Amino acid sequence: MRILLMGEGSTLAHVGRPLLLARALHQLGHDVVLARPQAYAWMTADAPFRVMDLETQPPTEFAQRLDSGKPLYTFKTLQQYVEDDRKLIQEVRPGAIIGDFRLSLSVSARLERLPYATICDAYWSPETPLAPILPVFPWTQFAPLGLSQALFRHVAPLAFRIHARPMERLRRSYGLPGFEGDLRKCYTDADLRLFANPPPLFPDVHPHSGALFIGPLAWSPDSAKFSAPPADGRPLVYVTMGSSGSPSALSALVPALEHFDCNIVISTAGRTLTSELKSSRAYIADYLPGDLMCAMADLVVCNGGSPTTNQALANGVPVLGIPRNMDQFLNMRAIEAFGAGLTIRADRSSAKLVTLAVDRLLHHPGYREQAGRIRTSCSRSNLSDILPVILNTLDLVH
């Protein structure tokens, strides 16, 4: 069976996860085609299977809409996505589709009568209640946090319905039923949901015929040209804010870390750093193999998003998350509840808070013990064993 995988270009992770699945499927002998934005061609240059360009909303527009609290896609954008999806599907003629945040596949895969799975995160699962967390907006750093969070809990249901409207309108325009304003369904609707998370973090999310855990999926660049920082016996703190993190968070983070007797390694994800940070004693690179860095690290500091936290926890390393958006907050809430990390809001980040959090995470063994439990769980998960289950499930859908 030919399998078409489609990665949305909003962040690197939404390309990296289907790329990992595509490689695993190819190794099992399946006919694989991967569609991704041309901007991410560097990630697939050595792919041993067919790769095609996919038209997507620019990541800068996605980030702007996310930061301002707007729906992530307009109806017009989603409508164009459906047209592009169908042309691609009709050209490739797959037997099944696997997408990653390509929301339009909720419509286009059904119109083409093809089984469809989506790679997503368990904290968006429609089977569990969604307790909203106030994201970082331009005004939140000036507002009383307790009062703002209380007000947000009251307005969040309406805000979620507004965010769901473009998808609701899209589905109804093609004669498909809506989701009754449920944003979780808008983000994860498929014949099969594939949760790319460690199951112990989400004990209330139970696998069933339409959903299963496939474990952490986190892409890393090729390590062949990687020059590791020197090991001198001191703790290593790996810092990466990713393609959707807050660069300004580094201004409080790095000076605080320099007070500790540790090595600091920073991956900028191609972003420009201030001259002060460039002159710090940190080892700085644009991109680093996250899996290897997490294996070397004693602590990982990131934006709280699941790709990097998954890499850290899969290596038994605790996490300090500095989130901005809802997705990152929901992920870090699960990690904090499990006892494998701590959270500092990006709009409340300061050298004092960072110092306190880093001290706890480096010197309180409970965090590493809990992260070690996640590592044990991940070591039992084998993607090559899960993939046949995925394909058999999709084969039964149609």
C-alpha positions in Angstrom: 0.0 0.0 0.0 1.3 3.4 -0.9 1.2 5.8 2.0 1.2 9.6 1.6 2.5 11.6 4.6 1.8 15.3 4.8 3.6 17.7 7.2 2.2 21.2 7.8 4.9 24.0 7.8 3.8 26.0 10.8 6.8 24.6 12.9 9.7 22.3 12.2 8.1 19.6 14.4 5.1 19.2 12.1 7.6 18.2 9.3 10.0 16.3 11.5 7.4 13.9 12.9 6.0 12.6 9.6 9.5 12.5 8.3 10.5 10.1 11.0 7.4 8.0 10.3 8.1 8.0 6.6 11.6 6.7 7.2 10.3 4.0 9.5 7.7 2.9 7.0 10.2 2.9 4.2 12.6 0.7 6.2 9.7 -1.8 6.6 9.4 -1.9 2.8 6.4 0.3 2.3 5.9 2.7 -0.7 6.2 6.1 0.9 5.6 9.6 -0.4 6.3 12.6 1.9 4.8 16.1 1.2 6.4 19.0 3.0 6.9 22.8 2.4 9.8 23.6 0.1 11.3 25.7 3.0 12.1 22.4 4.8 13.8 20.8 1.8 17.0 20.8 3.7 15.5 18.2 6.1 14.7 15.8 3.4 17.7 16.1 1.1 18.8 12.5 1.8 15.4 10.9 1.9 15.4 7.5 0.2 11.7 8.0 -0.9 9.8 10.4 -3.0 9.4 13.9 -1.5 7.0 16.5 -2.9 6.5 20.2 -2.2 3.4 21.2 -0.2 1.9 24.7 -0.2 1.4 26.0 3.3 0.8 29.2 5.2 4.1 30.9 6.0 5.4 30.0 9.5 5.7 33.8 10.2 2.0 34.2 9.6 1.2 31.2 11.7 3.3 32.6 14.5 1.7 36.0 14.2 -1.8 34.6 14.4 -0.8 32.4 17.3 0.7 35.3 19.3 -2.2 37.6 18.7 -4.8 35.0 19.7 -6.4 34.7 16.2 -7.7 31.5 14.7 -4.6 29.7 13.2 -6.1 29.5 9.7 -8.7 31.5 7.8 -11.5 29.8 6.0 -10.0 30.9 2.7 -6.7 29.3 3.6 -8.3 26.1 4.6 -10.4 26.0 1.4 -7.2 26.4 -0.7 -5.6 23.7 1.4 -8.4 21.3 0.5 -8.0 22.0 -3.2 -4.2 21.5 -3.0 -4.7 18.3 -0.9 -7.0 16.8 -3.5 -4.7 17.6 -6.4 -1.8 16.0 -4.5 -3.8 12.9 -3.5 -5.1 12.4 -7.0 -1.5 12.6 -8.4 0.0 10.3 -5.8 -2.9 7.9 -5.5 -2.1 6.6 -2.0 -4.0 3.9 -0.2 -3.8 5.8 3.1 -2.8 9.3 4.4 -1.0 10.3 7.5 -0.9 14.0 8.3 0.6 16.3 11.0 -1.5 19.3 11.7 -2.7 19.5 8.1 -6.2 20.3 9.4 -7.7 20.3 5.9 -7.2 16.5 5.6 -10.3 16.2 7.9 -12.2 17.2 4.7 -10.0 16.3 1.7 -9.2 12.7 2.9 -12.9 12.1 3.3 -13.8 13.6 0.0 -11.2 11.3 -1.6 -12.6 8.3 0.4 -9.2 7.4 1.9 -8.3 6.3 5.4 -6.6 9.1 7.3 -4.5 9.2 10.5 -3.2 12.3 12.2 -0.1 12.7 14.3 -1.1 14.8 17.3 -0.6 15.3 21.0 -2.6 13.6 23.8 -3.4 16.9 25.6 -5.7 17.8 22.7 -7.5 14.5 22.9 -11.3 15.0 22.6 -11.8 12.2 25.1 -10.5 14.3 28.0 -11.6 17.6 29.4 -9.6 20.7 28.2 -8.7 22.9 31.2 -7.5 26.1 29.5 -4.3 27.9 30.5 -3.8 31.6 29.8 -1.3 31.9 26.9 1.2 34.7 26.7 -0.2 37.8 24.9 1.4 41.2 24.5 -0.6 42.5 27.5 -0.2 39.6 30.0 3.1 40.7 31.3 1.5 43.8 32.7 -1.7 42.2 34.1 -2.3 40.5 37.5 -1.8 36.8 36.6 -4.3 35.3 39.0 -7.1 37.6 37.9 -6.2 37.2 34.3 -6.2 33.4 34.5 -9.6 33.4 36.3 -11.1 35.6 33.6 -9.6 33.6 30.8 -11.2 30.4 32.2 -14.6 32.1 31.7 -14.0 33.4 28.2 -12.0 30.4 26.9 -15.0 28.4 25.8 -16.2 31.2 23.6 -12.6 31.8 22.3 -12.3 28.1 21.4 -15.5 28.2 19.5 -14.3 31.3 17.6 -11.0 29.4 16.8 -13.1 26.4 15.6 -15.3 28.5 13.2 -13.0 28.3 10.1 -12.9 24.5 10.3 -16.6 24.2 11.1 -17.4 26.4 8.1 -15.0 24.4 5.9 -16.6 21.0 6.8 -20.1 22.3 6.3 -19.3 23.8 2.9 -18.4 20.3 1.7 -21.5 18.7 3.3 -19.7 17.2 6.3 -21.0 17.6 9.9 -19.4 20.1 12.1 -17.7 19.6 15.5 -20.1 21.6 17.6 -17.4 24.2 18.3 -15.0 21.6 19.8 -11.5 22.9 19.1 -10.0 19.6 20.1 -11.8 17.8 17.3 -10.8 20.5 14.8 -7.2 19.9 15.7 -7.2 16.1 15.8 -10.1 14.8 13.7 -9.1 11.6 11.8 -10.0 8.0 11.4 -7.0 7.3 13.7 -5.3 9.7 16.2 -1.6 8.9 16.7 -0.5 10.4 20.0 3.3 11.2 19.8 3.7 11.4 23.6 4.9 9.2 26.5 1.8 7.4 27.8 2.6 7.9 31.5 2.2 11.6 31.2 -1.5 11.2 30.2 -3.0 8.5 32.4 -6.5 9.7 31.6 -6.1 9.2 27.8 -7.0 5.7 27.0 -6.2 4.1 23.6 -9.1 2.7 21.6 -9.9 1.8 18.1 -9.7 5.4 16.9 -6.6 6.5 19.0 -3.3 5.0 20.1 0.0 6.1 21.5 3.0 5.8 19.2 5.4 7.3 21.7 7.7 10.3 21.3 8.6 11.4 17.8 11.3 14.1 17.7 13.5 14.8 14.6 17.2 15.7 15.0 19.6 16.9 12.3 22.4 14.6 11.1 25.0 14.1 13.9 27.8 13.1 11.5 29.2 16.7 11.4 28.4 17.4 15.0 31.3 18.6 17.2 30.4 17.9 20.8 31.3 20.5 23.4 34.1 19.3 25.7 33.1 17.2 28.7 34.9 18.3 31.9 32.7 16.5 34.5 30.5 19.5 35.2 26.7 19.3 34.6 25.6 20.2 31.1 22.5 22.4 30.5 21.1 22.2 27.0 19.1 25.2 25.9 16.9 25.3 22.8 13.9 27.6 22.4 13.0 25.9 19.0 11.4 27.6 16.0 8.4 28.8 18.1 10.0 29.8 21.4 10.8 33.2 22.8 14.3 34.5 21.9 13.8 37.2 24.6 13.7 34.4 27.3 17.4 33.8 26.7 18.2 37.3 28.0 17.2 36.2 31.5 18.1 32.6 31.1 21.7 32.6 30.1 23.0 35.1 32.8 21.2 33.0 35.4 22.8 29.8 34.2 26.3 31.4 34.3 26.0 31.5 38.1 26.0 27.7 38.2 29.1 25.6 37.8 27.9 24.0 34.6 28.5 23.9 30.9 25.9 25.7 28.8 25.0 24.6 25.2 22.5 26.8 23.2 20.8 25.8 19.9 19.4 29.0 18.3 17.2 27.3 15.6 18.8 29.8 13.2 17.8 32.9 15.1 20.1 35.8 15.7 21.3 36.3 19.3 22.2 39.6 21.0 25.9 40.5 21.3 25.7 40.0 25.0 24.6 36.3 24.6 27.2 35.8 21.9 30.0 36.8 24.3 28.8 34.5 27.1 30.7 31.4 27.9 28.0 29.3 26.3 28.6 26.9 23.4 26.3 28.3 20.6 25.2 26.7 17.4 22.3 27.2 14.9 21.2 23.6 14.9 22.3 20.7 17.1 21.2 17.0 17.2 18.7 17.2 20.0 18.7 13.5 20.7 22.4 13.5 21.3 22.4 16.7 23.3 19.6 15.4 25.5 21.5 12.2 26.1 24.5 14.3 27.2 22.5 16.8 29.3 21.7 17.0 33.0 19.0 19.5 32.3 17.1 20.6 29.2 15.6 24.1 28.9 13.2 24.7 26.1 9.9 26.4 25.1 7.9 23.6 26.7 6.8 22.1 23.4 6.5 18.3 23.1 9.2 17.6 20.5 12.1 18.8 22.8 10.5 17.7 26.1 10.0 14.2 24.5 13.7 14.0 23.6 14.7 15.0 27.1 12.4 12.7 28.9 13.2 9.8 26.6 16.7 10.2 27.9 15.7 10.5 31.5 16.5 14.2 31.7 14.3 16.7 33.6 12.9 19.8 31.8 12.6 23.5 32.5 9.8 24.8 30.1 9.4 28.5 29.3 6.1 28.4 27.3 4.2 31.0 25.4 1.3 29.3 23.7 -1.5 27.0 24.8 0.1 23.9 23.2 3.3 24.4 25.2 1.5 25.2 28.4 -0.7 22.0 28.2 2.4 19.9 27.5 4.3 21.3 30.5 1.3 21.0 32.8 1.4 17.2 32.2 5.2 17.1 32.8 5.0 19.2 36.0 2.1 17.0 37.3 4.3 13.9 36.7 7.2 15.6 38.6 9.7 15.6 35.7 10.0 19.3 35.2 9.1 22.9 36.1 7.4 25.7 34.2 8.2 29.5 34.1 5.8 31.6 32.0 7.7 33.4 29.2 6.0 36.7 30.3 7.2 36.2 33.9 10.7 34.9 33.2 13.4 36.5 35.3 17.0 35.6 36.4 15.7 35.0 39.9 13.0 32.6 38.9 15.3 30.8 36.5 18.0 30.5 39.2 15.5 28.9 41.6 14.1 26.5 39.1 17.5 25.4 37.7 18.8 24.9 41.3 15.8 22.6 42.1 16.0 20.6 38.9 19.8 20.1 39.1 19.9 19.2 42.8 16.6 17.6 43.7 16.9 13.9 42.6 13.1 13.4 42.4 12.9 15.2 39.1 15.5 13.0 37.5 13.9 9.9 39.0 10.5 10.8 37.5 12.2 11.6 34.1 13.8 8.2 34.4 10.4 6.5 34.7 9.5 8.1 31.3 12.7 6.9 29.8 11.9 3.3 30.9 8.4 3.6 29.4 9.9 4.9 26.1 12.5 2.1 25.9 9.6 -0.4 25.9 8.0 1.3 22.9 9.1 0.1 19.4 7.8 2.0 16.4 8.4 -0.9 14.1 5.9 -2.9 16.2 3.3 -0.1 16.2 3.4 0.7 12.5 1.7 -2.6 11.4 -1.1 -1.9 13.9 -1.5 1.6 12.4 -1.7 0.3 8.9 -4.1 -2.6 9.8 -6.4 -0.1 11.6 -6.4 2.2 8.5 -7.0 -0.8 6.2 -10.1 -1.6 8.2 -11.5 1.9 8.0 -12.5 1.7 4.3 
